[in-house]
Amino acid sequence: QVQLVESGGGLVQAGDSLRLSCAASGRTGSTYAMGWFRQAPGKVREFVAKLRWSDGNTYYAGSVKGRFTISRDNTKNTVWMQMNSLKPEDTAVYYCAAESLASRQYDYWGQGTQVTVSS
């Protein structure tokens, strides 16, 4: 089992920045990658960013590329996402998720943290 806890969401104005964190615990050795997703009311869950655990390679959705940066700390138990130049369309609940080595699916999810960007 992998447990994930997100934090760092809040209410900001367009153009501002936020830094989200995802603290992982449990059997993190079984994790292939860590991902960030978001979901706005009435919309499907959307991929935002991904970090491959083995080498730190990153991947981004086109809508956030150049504005968001996913990274990990030195102990490799926390994943961060720096969000710059925020736009109202970035408003959503942001979820951290762990992609398992065995299944290559996102089997574990955090509780979500709300990000609201006003005009």
URMOJO-V928792 format. One record per residue. SS is DSSP state (h for helix, s for strand, l for the rest). PSI is psi as a letter, one per 20 degrees, with the letter a starting at -180 (999 if undefined). OMEGA is omega in radians with two decimals (none if undefined). Layout:
{{SS:PSI:OMEGA} {SS:PSI:OMEGA}}
This chain:
{{l:q:3.07} {s:p:3.09} {s:p:-3.09} {s:p:3.12} {s:o:3.12} {s:q:3.02} {s:r:3.04} {l:i:3.12} {l:r:3.14} {s:a:3.13} {s:p:-3.14} {s:r:3.07} {s:q:3.10} {l:p:-3.10} {l:i:-3.14} {l:r:-3.10} {l:q:3.00} {s:q:3.07} {s:o:3.12} {s:q:3.07} {s:q:3.09} {s:o:3.13} {s:p:-3.09} {s:q:3.06} {s:r:-3.08} {s:b:-3.07} {l:m:-3.11} {h:i:3.08} {h:i:3.11} {h:j:-3.06} {s:p:3.08} {s:g:-3.09} {s:q:3.01} {s:p:-3.11} {s:q:2.99} {s:p:3.07} {s:r:3.06} {s:q:3.14} {s:p:3.06} {l:q:3.13} {l:p:3.13} {l:j:-3.12} {l:q:3.09} {l:q:3.07} {l:p:-3.01} {s:p:3.04} {s:p:-3.14} {s:g:-3.06} {s:q:-3.11} {s:q:3.06} {s:p:3.10} {s:p:-2.97} {l:h:-3.02} {l:h:-3.05} {l:i:3.12} {l:j:3.08} {l:q:-3.05} {s:q:-3.12} {s:q:-3.06} {s:q:2.93} {l:q:-3.11} {l:h:-3.09} {l:i:-3.10} {l:i:-3.11} {l:p:-3.10} {l:i:3.12} {l:h:-3.11} {s:q:3.09} {s:p:3.07} {s:q:-3.11} {s:r:3.12} {s:q:3.13} {l:r:-3.03} {l:h:3.14} {l:i:3.10} {l:k:3.05} {l:j:3.13} {s:p:3.06} {s:p:-3.12} {s:q:2.95} {s:o:3.06} {s:p:-3.11} {s:o:-3.14} {l:r:3.10} {l:l:-3.07} {l:q:-3.13} {l:q:3.09} {h:h:3.13} {h:i:3.02} {h:i:-3.13} {l:p:-3.10} {s:r:2.89} {s:p:-3.11} {s:p:-3.09} {s:p:2.95} {s:q:-3.12} {s:q:3.13} {s:p:3.07} {s:p:-3.05} {s:q:3.09} {l:g:-3.03} {l:g:-3.04} {l:h:-3.02} {l:k:3.04} {l:q:3.07} {s:n:-3.03} {s:i:-3.06} {s:p:-3.05} {s:q:3.00} {l:a:-3.07} {l:i:-3.13} {l:q:3.05} {s:p:-3.03} {s:p:3.00} {s:p:3.13} {s:p:-3.12} {s:o:-3.14} {s:q:-3.13} {l:999:none}}
